[in-house]
Amino acid sequence: MGDNQRGMDALNTLDDWLAHCERLHPTTIEMGLERVRTVAQRMHIRFDCPVITVAGTNGKGSTCAMLESILRQAGYRTGLFTSPHLVHFEERLRLLGQSVNAADLVAGFAAVERARGQNGEVVSLSYFEFSMLAIFEVMMRSNLDVVILEVGLGGRLDSTNIIDADCAIITSIDLDHTELLGPDRESIGYEKAGIMRTGRPVIVSDPMPPQSVLDRALEVGADLWRVGQDFNVSGDPQQWGWAGRGRRYSGLAYPALRGANQLVNAAGVLAALAALRERLPITAQAVRNGFAFVELPGRFQIIPGQPTLVLDVAHNPHSVAALAANLDAMGYFPTTHAVFGAMADKDLASMLAKVSPIVDRWYFADLSLARAATGDALMAQWQAQNTRKDTVASTYADPVLALQAAVAAADPADRIVVFGSFHTVGGVLERGVPRLLAKHLNS
């Protein structure tokens, strides 16, 4: 323990601990719960309040943000764990609606390090596993009324699944991380369905869920809530309503998060709150205010300016298709400029094909990660499927330079879309939210 303690004495800041985590475990992603469960048991990780887990391919972040917003409006002390972060690691844990204090996380990391070296038997943890346990330690000591956990990857073998949730939500399921989760929606659905628990509610907000999800609910005896059967939504351009299992809401304003897909997520949120109403009573006013005030950076985030700026972390074909539909619904812009950076293991051809019809100028950006595709590789993918003669493209060393080039080329009435990886959107947000002013307005 002496060497371990001496090593810990040198780790004083959050950055120190994050660097320590990156050095520890050679594999970035390693599926399986045995190691992380061992350390969690040594730390006596458990929550004495209702826990909601949220899995799915797209819509997880929005679902978590809406849950948090409504529960906060109802007066509950909330803890929300999400990943990855956009700019600062502290974003991964929100306590009572605010990013956690770095000093609190440092104490959590130290607790994990002590536990993993307990009894002379050192357990190896990945960056995600180590940091998740540190966050759980902080949550456990924060006197929370409700815990919301966004499932990082898959479900069955994701580290968050060491916690037995009181309610699970499965959002839309599509193809992503196929090398780890399987080649089709059925196999991916099976992995996501691993968060279900016997006798506890599972909300499936995907309108066309894979059969594997429904089969798993039956197999484990979960209390299945399906959209279209156990709860429904209705609406017109001004307002919408929800009905299901003894609860009804009418005349609701649409959620503050933009995009047609947000109503599917909102419907799942209300189903989860209905399923937990005996333990977490919610007033209709809390629902209204929660939807009205919810915020989530980087999810079809429109920043007014000249030109208009749109930020979206769409990073798989399904979410890029939603982005394209949302862009189409924005109305007319003379020219659409797109800053794009993404991981090399994504289905880049499909992503580019879905949005190419509405992008006039491309700015492909390098990202500072080994997994990332280079700007040149992205441009080659685009050229291979581009059929438009009126588009142009260029490459840049990072997203900030790409955005600067787009601003320099744009007219005030244009729009610029920054999308792809969290690192692409996070890159342009590092110095705060940009307010764009086209060169014509600077003179």
LINPESUL-V564486 format. One record per residue. N is the residue number from 1. OMEGA is omega in whole degrees, 0 to 359 (none if undefined). Layout:
BEGIN
n:N omega:OMEGA
n:N omega:OMEGA
END
This chain:
BEGIN
n:1 omega:182
n:2 omega:180
n:3 omega:180
n:4 omega:181
n:5 omega:178
n:6 omega:178
n:7 omega:180
n:8 omega:181
n:9 omega:181
n:10 omega:182
n:11 omega:188
n:12 omega:185
n:13 omega:177
n:14 omega:178
n:15 omega:176
n:16 omega:183
n:17 omega:180
n:18 omega:176
n:19 omega:177
n:20 omega:180
n:21 omega:181
n:22 omega:181
n:23 omega:192
n:24 omega:196
n:25 omega:187
n:26 omega:184
n:27 omega:180
n:28 omega:180
n:29 omega:175
n:30 omega:184
n:31 omega:179
n:32 omega:188
n:33 omega:190
n:34 omega:183
n:35 omega:183
n:36 omega:178
n:37 omega:178
n:38 omega:182
n:39 omega:179
n:40 omega:178
n:41 omega:177
n:42 omega:181
n:43 omega:182
n:44 omega:179
n:45 omega:173
n:46 omega:180
n:47 omega:181
n:48 omega:180
n:49 omega:178
n:50 omega:179
n:51 omega:176
n:52 omega:175
n:53 omega:183
n:54 omega:178
n:55 omega:179
n:56 omega:179
n:57 omega:180
n:58 omega:178
n:59 omega:181
n:60 omega:183
n:61 omega:179
n:62 omega:179
n:63 omega:179
n:64 omega:181
n:65 omega:179
n:66 omega:176
n:67 omega:181
n:68 omega:184
n:69 omega:181
n:70 omega:181
n:71 omega:176
n:72 omega:178
n:73 omega:178
n:74 omega:175
n:75 omega:182
n:76 omega:174
n:77 omega:188
n:78 omega:169
n:79 omega:183
n:80 omega:176
n:81 omega:177
n:82 omega:173
n:83 omega:352
n:84 omega:177
n:85 omega:178
n:86 omega:185
n:87 omega:185
n:88 omega:180
n:89 omega:183
n:90 omega:177
n:91 omega:184
n:92 omega:176
n:93 omega:174
n:94 omega:176
n:95 omega:181
n:96 omega:175
n:97 omega:182
n:98 omega:176
n:99 omega:184
n:100 omega:174
n:101 omega:180
n:102 omega:182
n:103 omega:178
n:104 omega:179
n:105 omega:179
n:106 omega:178
n:107 omega:178
n:108 omega:178
n:109 omega:179
n:110 omega:179
n:111 omega:178
n:112 omega:182
n:113 omega:178
n:114 omega:184
n:115 omega:183
n:116 omega:177
n:117 omega:184
n:118 omega:176
n:119 omega:179
n:120 omega:181
n:121 omega:186
n:122 omega:179
n:123 omega:179
n:124 omega:179
n:125 omega:174
n:126 omega:177
n:127 omega:182
n:128 omega:181
n:129 omega:182
n:130 omega:183
n:131 omega:177
n:132 omega:179
n:133 omega:177
n:134 omega:179
n:135 omega:177
n:136 omega:179
n:137 omega:179
n:138 omega:179
n:139 omega:184
n:140 omega:184
n:141 omega:186
n:142 omega:175
n:143 omega:185
n:144 omega:175
n:145 omega:181
n:146 omega:180
n:147 omega:177
n:148 omega:182
n:149 omega:172
n:150 omega:181
n:151 omega:187
n:152 omega:187
n:153 omega:180
n:154 omega:181
n:155 omega:185
n:156 omega:184
n:157 omega:177
n:158 omega:185
n:159 omega:181
n:160 omega:185
n:161 omega:171
n:162 omega:179
n:163 omega:175
n:164 omega:184
n:165 omega:176
n:166 omega:177
n:167 omega:178
n:168 omega:174
n:169 omega:173
n:170 omega:182
n:171 omega:184
n:172 omega:182
n:173 omega:179
n:174 omega:184
n:175 omega:173
n:176 omega:183
n:177 omega:185
n:178 omega:180
n:179 omega:180
n:180 omega:190
n:181 omega:181
n:182 omega:192
n:183 omega:185
n:184 omega:183
n:185 omega:181
n:186 omega:181
n:187 omega:178
n:188 omega:177
n:189 omega:178
n:190 omega:180
n:191 omega:180
n:192 omega:183
n:193 omega:178
n:194 omega:179
n:195 omega:180
n:196 omega:177
n:197 omega:181
n:198 omega:174
n:199 omega:182
n:200 omega:185
n:201 omega:170
n:202 omega:181
n:203 omega:178
n:204 omega:184
n:205 omega:173
n:206 omega:183
n:207 omega:179
n:208 omega:185
n:209 omega:173
n:210 omega:179
n:211 omega:181
n:212 omega:179
n:213 omega:181
n:214 omega:179
n:215 omega:181
n:216 omega:178
n:217 omega:179
n:218 omega:183
n:219 omega:183
n:220 omega:181
n:221 omega:176
n:222 omega:178
n:223 omega:189
n:224 omega:173
n:225 omega:181
n:226 omega:174
n:227 omega:183
n:228 omega:178
n:229 omega:182
n:230 omega:174
n:231 omega:185
n:232 omega:172
n:233 omega:175
n:234 omega:180
n:235 omega:172
n:236 omega:184
n:237 omega:184
n:238 omega:188
n:239 omega:180
n:240 omega:179
n:241 omega:182
n:242 omega:176
n:243 omega:177
n:244 omega:172
n:245 omega:172
n:246 omega:176
n:247 omega:179
n:248 omega:173
n:249 omega:178
n:250 omega:178
n:251 omega:180
n:252 omega:170
n:253 omega:179
n:254 omega:182
n:255 omega:180
n:256 omega:175
n:257 omega:186
n:258 omega:175
n:259 omega:183
n:260 omega:183
n:261 omega:185
n:262 omega:180
n:263 omega:176
n:264 omega:179
n:265 omega:180
n:266 omega:179
n:267 omega:177
n:268 omega:178
n:269 omega:181
n:270 omega:176
n:271 omega:179
n:272 omega:181
n:273 omega:175
n:274 omega:180
n:275 omega:183
n:276 omega:191
n:277 omega:179
n:278 omega:180
n:279 omega:181
n:280 omega:180
n:281 omega:183
n:282 omega:175
n:283 omega:177
n:284 omega:180
n:285 omega:177
n:286 omega:177
n:287 omega:181
n:288 omega:182
n:289 omega:180
n:290 omega:177
n:291 omega:183
n:292 omega:189
n:293 omega:183
n:294 omega:178
n:295 omega:176
n:296 omega:181
n:297 omega:173
n:298 omega:176
n:299 omega:186
n:300 omega:181
n:301 omega:181
n:302 omega:182
n:303 omega:183
n:304 omega:178
n:305 omega:177
n:306 omega:7
n:307 omega:173
n:308 omega:179
n:309 omega:177
n:310 omega:178
n:311 omega:180
n:312 omega:181
n:313 omega:177
n:314 omega:185
n:315 omega:171
n:316 omega:187
n:317 omega:182
n:318 omega:181
n:319 omega:177
n:320 omega:175
n:321 omega:177
n:322 omega:177
n:323 omega:180
n:324 omega:179
n:325 omega:180
n:326 omega:176
n:327 omega:180
n:328 omega:183
n:329 omega:182
n:330 omega:183
n:331 omega:189
n:332 omega:170
n:333 omega:183
n:334 omega:182
n:335 omega:174
n:336 omega:178
n:337 omega:181
n:338 omega:171
n:339 omega:187
n:340 omega:172
n:341 omega:186
n:342 omega:176
n:343 omega:184
n:344 omega:184
n:345 omega:179
n:346 omega:176
n:347 omega:190
n:348 omega:182
n:349 omega:180
n:350 omega:180
n:351 omega:181
n:352 omega:182
n:353 omega:184
n:354 omega:185
n:355 omega:183
n:356 omega:182
n:357 omega:183
n:358 omega:178
n:359 omega:182
n:360 omega:180
n:361 omega:183
n:362 omega:176
n:363 omega:185
n:364 omega:188
n:365 omega:167
n:366 omega:172
n:367 omega:186
n:368 omega:177
n:369 omega:180
n:370 omega:183
n:371 omega:189
n:372 omega:170
n:373 omega:175
n:374 omega:175
n:375 omega:179
n:376 omega:179
n:377 omega:178
n:378 omega:181
n:379 omega:178
n:380 omega:177
n:381 omega:180
n:382 omega:181
n:383 omega:183
n:384 omega:182
n:385 omega:183
n:386 omega:178
n:387 omega:181
n:388 omega:180
n:389 omega:189
n:390 omega:181
n:391 omega:177
n:392 omega:181
n:393 omega:177
n:394 omega:183
n:395 omega:185
n:396 omega:185
n:397 omega:177
n:398 omega:183
n:399 omega:181
n:400 omega:178
n:401 omega:178
n:402 omega:179
n:403 omega:178
n:404 omega:179
n:405 omega:179
n:406 omega:179
n:407 omega:181
n:408 omega:183
n:409 omega:190
n:410 omega:167
n:411 omega:183
n:412 omega:183
n:413 omega:180
n:414 omega:170
n:415 omega:177
n:416 omega:179
n:417 omega:174
n:418 omega:184
n:419 omega:181
n:420 omega:183
n:421 omega:169
n:422 omega:182
n:423 omega:177
n:424 omega:180
n:425 omega:178
n:426 omega:180
n:427 omega:181
n:428 omega:179
n:429 omega:188
n:430 omega:180
n:431 omega:181
n:432 omega:182
n:433 omega:181
n:434 omega:171
n:435 omega:191
n:436 omega:177
n:437 omega:182
n:438 omega:186
n:439 omega:181
n:440 omega:182
n:441 omega:181
n:442 omega:186
n:443 omega:none
END
